């Protein structure tokens, strides 16, 4: 006590002082991180959402009997359903907000793909570099939040389609959320069968982002 009165600190005092300062720094960092996260969430909340539909250019179809030409027509038809049947394919249920559907950019991309490697004889599903894929999109919107389903596998044997669901900032192409989703395929005809997987995903992922 006398040493402390004379301005001398023990080793324990020094350690305690350093620990207190470190704790204050940690607390300040956590507070700043929370505030920045809250601000970013508020900014995202204010932005318009654009659903661009389904990118089939990286898809692999396993256990199918249809031709590549058949699938090309079905892919176009599936994306068109997102526009012509908005009540059924209601993406606002997933994001808990009004969304805009603009399939034109992906219609162009899907139509220009040759799909020479679409049909495969194995069920292996390789991971996609979805971060690089979204950077390649030519989108008319320069601001807002983009949403895309990148088809990975159409597995007719299991009756399931796998997608990378990617939510991203349109301006920076920074990924806000990524989730690998699976939907049960159902319906009559090639188009409706695989479109059923998108409908199944919408139902199973209500209020995905609040």
C-alpha positions in Angstrom: 0.0 0.0 0.0 2.9 2.3 0.9 4.6 1.6 -2.4 1.3 2.4 -4.3 1.1 5.7 -2.3 4.6 6.5 -3.4 3.8 5.9 -7.0 5.2 2.4 -7.3 3.1 -0.3 -9.0 3.5 -4.0 -8.4 3.6 -6.6 -11.2 0.0 -7.6 -10.4 -1.1 -3.9 -10.6 0.6 -3.6 -14.1 -1.0 -6.8 -15.4 -4.4 -5.7 -14.0 -4.1 -2.3 -15.7 -3.1 -3.8 -19.0 -6.0 -6.3 -18.8 -8.4 -3.4 -18.1 -7.2 -1.4 -21.1 -7.3 -4.5 -23.3 -10.8 -5.3 -22.2 -11.9 -1.7 -23.0 -10.4 -2.0 -26.4 -12.2 -5.3 -27.1 -15.5 -3.8 -25.9 -15.0 -0.7 -28.2 -14.2 -3.0 -31.2 -17.3 -5.1 -30.5 -19.5 -2.0 -30.2 -18.1 -0.6 -33.5 -18.6 -3.9 -35.3 -22.2 -4.0 -34.0 -22.9 -0.4 -35.1 -21.4 -1.0 -38.6 -23.3 -4.2 -39.0 -26.5 -2.4 -38.0 -25.9 0.4 -40.5 -25.1 -2.0 -43.3 -28.3 -4.0 -42.5 -30.3 -0.7 -42.6 -28.7 0.2 -46.0 -29.5 -3.2 -47.4 -33.1 -2.9 -46.1 -33.6 0.3 -48.0 -32.4 -1.1 -51.4 -34.5 -2.5 -54.1 -34.4 -6.3 -54.6 -34.2 -7.8 -58.1 -34.7 -11.5 -58.7 -33.0 -12.5 -62.0 -34.3 -16.0 -62.2 -32.3 -19.2 -62.8 -28.9 -19.5 -64.4 -28.8 -23.0 -66.0 -25.4 -22.5 -67.8 -23.5 -24.5 -65.1 -26.2 -27.2 -64.6 -25.6 -30.9 -64.9 -28.5 -33.2 -65.7 -28.3 -36.8 -64.5 -30.5 -39.7 -65.2 -32.5 -37.9 -67.9 -33.7 -39.1 -71.3 -34.5 -35.8 -72.9 -32.2 -34.0 -75.4 -30.2 -30.9 -74.9 -32.6 -29.1 -77.2 -35.5 -30.2 -75.0 -33.8 -28.8 -71.9 -33.0 -25.5 -73.7 -36.7 -24.9 -74.3 -37.5 -26.0 -70.7 -35.0 -23.6 -69.2 -36.5 -20.7 -71.1 -40.0 -21.8 -70.0 -39.0 -22.1 -66.4 -37.8 -18.5 -66.2 -40.8 -17.3 -68.0 -43.0 -18.9 -65.4 -41.5 -16.6 -62.8 -43.0 -13.7 -64.7 -46.3 -15.2 -65.9 -47.2 -16.8 -62.6 -46.0 -14.3 -59.9 -48.6 -15.5 -57.4 -47.2 -19.0 -57.4 -43.5 -18.0 -57.7 -43.8 -15.3 -55.1 -40.3 -14.4 -54.0 -41.5 -11.8 -51.6 -42.3 -14.6 -49.2 -38.6 -15.5 -49.1 -37.3 -12.0 -48.5 -40.2 -10.6 -46.6 -40.4 -7.6 -48.9 -41.5 -6.5 -52.3 -39.1 -7.8 -55.1 -38.7 -7.0 -58.7 -38.4 -9.9 -61.2 -36.2 -9.2 -64.2 -35.3 -12.4 -66.1 -34.0 -10.7 -69.3 -30.3 -10.9 -68.4 -30.4 -14.6 -67.6 -32.6 -15.4 -70.5 -29.9 -14.1 -72.8 -27.1 -16.0 -70.9 -29.1 -19.2 -70.9 -29.9 -19.0 -74.6 -26.3 -18.4 -75.6 -24.9 -21.4 -73.8 -24.2 -24.5 -75.9 -24.8 -27.0 -73.1 -22.4 -29.5 -74.6 -21.7 -30.8 -71.1 -25.2 -30.6 -69.7 -26.1 -34.3 -69.7 -23.8 -36.5 -67.5 -23.6 -40.1 -66.6 -22.7 -39.6 -62.9 -24.4 -38.0 -59.9 -21.3 -36.2 -58.6 -22.0 -32.5 -57.9 -19.0 -30.2 -58.1 -19.0 -26.9 -56.2 -19.4 -23.7 -58.3 -17.4 -20.5 -58.0 -20.6 -18.5 -57.5 -18.7 -15.3 -56.5 -17.0 -15.2 -59.9 -20.2 -16.2 -61.8 -22.2 -13.2 -60.5 -19.3 -10.9 -61.4 -19.8 -11.8 -65.1 -23.5 -10.9 -65.2 -24.3 -7.9 -67.4 -27.2 -6.3 -65.5 -29.2 -3.2 -66.4 -29.6 -2.2 -62.7 -26.5 -0.5 -61.2 -27.8 -0.3 -57.6 -29.8 -2.6 -55.4 -29.7 -6.2 -54.2 -29.6 -9.0 -56.8 -30.9 -12.6 -56.3 -30.1 -15.5 -58.5 -30.6 -19.3 -58.5 -27.5 -20.9 -60.1 -28.5 -24.5 -61.1 -26.0 -27.1 -60.1 -27.6 -30.4 -60.7 -30.9 -31.7 -62.1 -31.0 -35.3 -60.7 -33.9 -37.2 -62.3 -33.0 -40.4 -60.4 -33.7 -38.7 -57.0 -36.2 -36.2 -58.4 -34.3 -33.3 -56.9 -32.6 -30.1 -58.2 -29.7 -28.4 -56.5 -29.0 -24.7 -56.7 -26.7 -22.1 -55.3 -29.0 -19.3 -54.1 -26.9 -16.1 -54.1 -27.9 -12.7 -52.8 -25.5 -10.0 -53.7 -25.0 -6.2 -53.9 -25.4 -5.2 -57.6 -22.9 -2.3 -57.5 -20.0 -4.1 -55.8 -21.0 -7.7 -56.6 -20.3 -8.5 -53.0 -22.1 -11.6 -51.8 -24.5 -10.8 -49.0 -25.8 -14.3 -48.5 -25.2 -17.7 -50.1 -27.1 -20.9 -49.5 -27.1 -24.2 -51.3 -30.8 -25.2 -51.6 -32.5 -28.3 -52.9 -36.0 -28.6 -54.3 -38.2 -31.5 -55.0 -39.0 -31.7 -58.7 -42.7 -32.3 -59.6 -45.1 -31.6 -62.3 -46.2 -32.8 -65.8 -43.8 -32.1 -68.6 -40.1 -31.2 -68.6 -40.6 -27.5 -67.9 -43.1 -28.0 -65.1 -41.2 -30.8 -63.5 -38.1 -28.8 -62.9 -39.9 -25.6 -62.2 -41.5 -27.5 -59.4 -38.2 -27.5 -57.6 -38.1 -23.7 -57.6 -41.6 -23.6 -56.1 -40.6 -26.1 -53.5 -37.6 -24.0 -52.5 -39.7 -20.8 -52.2 -42.2 -22.7 -49.9 -39.4 -24.1 -47.7 -37.5 -20.9 -47.3 -40.0 -18.4 -46.2 -38.6 -15.2 -44.6 -35.1 -16.3 -45.6 -34.0 -12.7 -45.0 -35.8 -10.4 -42.7 
